[in-house]
Structure formats: C-alpha cells, structure tokens
Amino acid sequence: GAGCAVEAVAAYATVEDPPDGLPEAIRDADVVIIASGSAARSLRRGLGDATDSALAGKTIVCIGPVTADEARHAGVPVTLVPHDFSMDGVIEALVEHIDRG
C-alpha cells in the first residue's frame, strides 16, 4: 500500500535427515534436548522402532510446548518443558528437575 514491491524469499530450508549413528550417539546420554519440531521428527526417524528402548530412562526436554506437542505426535516421550522457552529456560528446568529427583 505504500508503493513498495515486496518479494518473499526463503532464507533457509529444514532438512529432516537424522545423522548416521544416532542410536550410538545418544546411548550414554542422560538428557536429550529437543529444540524444534523437526528435530523431534528426525530423532524419531533416526531411532525408528527402537525409539522407546533408546530413550528409556533418559530425561527428554523440549524447548517449548509446540516442540513438545510435535515430539509427542512423533512418538517421542517428553519429560520436561520449561516455563521460559529458551536454552536458559531448559537449563533452569533441568536443574530444578535434578534437585527434585
């Protein structure tokens, strides 16, 4: 309306391709942090039918409720969602979880 021509440009593309060796990479982890829905879907894809056993006993933290919903929808269990949807919030939620546990 102000006489400007606007053109939308895609600045990035999300690639949902889990890394090779994902099950081995998380085997000894106590905590898995998921910061996006695409990461949740990639985690599930990378673990496949072994998702439940690979994540058993691990604390799964999603950065926010939208990511947690995506994780649950993908079949990834969610342990924690911080009140502050940032990495600082993730760390704070983990500290509180450990202190309670």
Secondary structure by P-SEA (a helix, b strand, c coil): cccbbbbbbbcbbbbcccccccccccccccbbbbccaaaaaaaaaaaccccccccccbbbbbccaaaaaaaaaaccccccccccccaaaaaaaaaaaaaac
